[in-house]
Amino acid sequence: MTFNRRKFLGAAALAPVALAAPALIRFGGAAIAQTASPVTPAFIRRKVGEIEVFALMDGFGVFPTAMLSGFDPAKAEASANAAHKPFEGQQMTIGINAYLVKTGDRIIAVDAGAPSAMGPTVAQWAASLAAAGFSPDQVDTVFLTHLHADHVGGLADATGAATLPKAQLVTAEAEWAFTHDAAVYAALPAEFQPMIDTSRAMVKPYDAVKTLIQPGDEIAPGLTTVAMPGHTPGHLGLRIDSGKESLLIWGDLLHSTAFQFANPEWSIAFDADQAMAAASRKAALDMVSADGMMVAGMHLDFPGFGYVEKAAQGYAFTAAPYDYRT
Ligand SMILES: [Zn+2]
C-alpha cells in the first residue's frame, strides 16, 4: 500500500480550517456554494500535431479562500490583479473541465466532470461531450487523473450503470487503492466521506474493465502518464506528443488561476499531502515554463489551454490562442 498514514493525518489536521468553510461541508453531501448563473455546455477543439484534443466544460464552483494554506489577502489581491482575474475576497471561483483525446481510432475521455449533486453550476460534461459530436458509446477509454468526485461525476447514471458502456477505465494503481482503502476512509472527517462514497459509486460499474497503471506508462501512442503525487497519492498528469507539438494535461496540479501561479507554495485543502502537492506543482511549473510547453488543467479557466512563464512573483499563465486548424 502506498498510502502514508502519517502524511495523510497531517492533511487531516487541516480539516478544521476546511470545515469552517460551508462550501466544503456541502461538497460531498449536496452542493457547493453557488452563484445564481447556471452553466451551459461548451467545447473547444485543438490539434496537438496529428492528435485532436477537446476541452469539455463541466462548470464551476465557488470555494472559500480559507481552503488555501498560506493564503494572504494582500498578496492574493495583487496576484488576481496581475492575472486579470476578479478578486472575490473570501471566496474564489474555480472552473471544472474535462478533456477528450481523439487519436487514430481511439477516443479517450480524460476525467468526467462533477456529479449533479454538487449543484446547478456543474455536471455539464455529458452535454459538452454531445456538443463536441461524440456519443458515449464511441468512447473506448476513460483515463482518470485521480478519483475525486469532481473528476468521475459523469461516469454512472442514477441507477448505477456505466454512462460509457464500451469504455475501459484506466487510472493509477495507487489511486484506486487509496480511494478504496478502508483505513483511509475511516480516518476521514465524516464530512469528507460522502465525497469518497460518490467516487466509489461512479467508478464501480467499471470495476471489471479497469486497467491499473504505473506513473510513466503509455496509455496510447503519444499519450504518456506523468507522476504528480500530492493532490492524491496516485495523481497523474497526461503528456501528449505528436510531431513537434506537446501538451501536458496536469489534472489538479493547481486549482486557482488567480492565486496559485503567483503563489505556487499555496496548497488547497483538497490536497492530501500539502507539501508534496506544492513540490509537484513547483517542479511542473519549472518544467513547462522552461520548455514553453502548452498545458491544460481541470481547474484552469475554461478551456484551460495555455502557457506558463516565470514572473516577478512566481509564475504567470497566458491562455493559448484559438486553434483554427482542421
Ligand atoms: Zn478536482
Residues whose N, C-alpha, C, O or C-beta is under 5 A from the ligand:
A	BS01	ZN	D150 D252
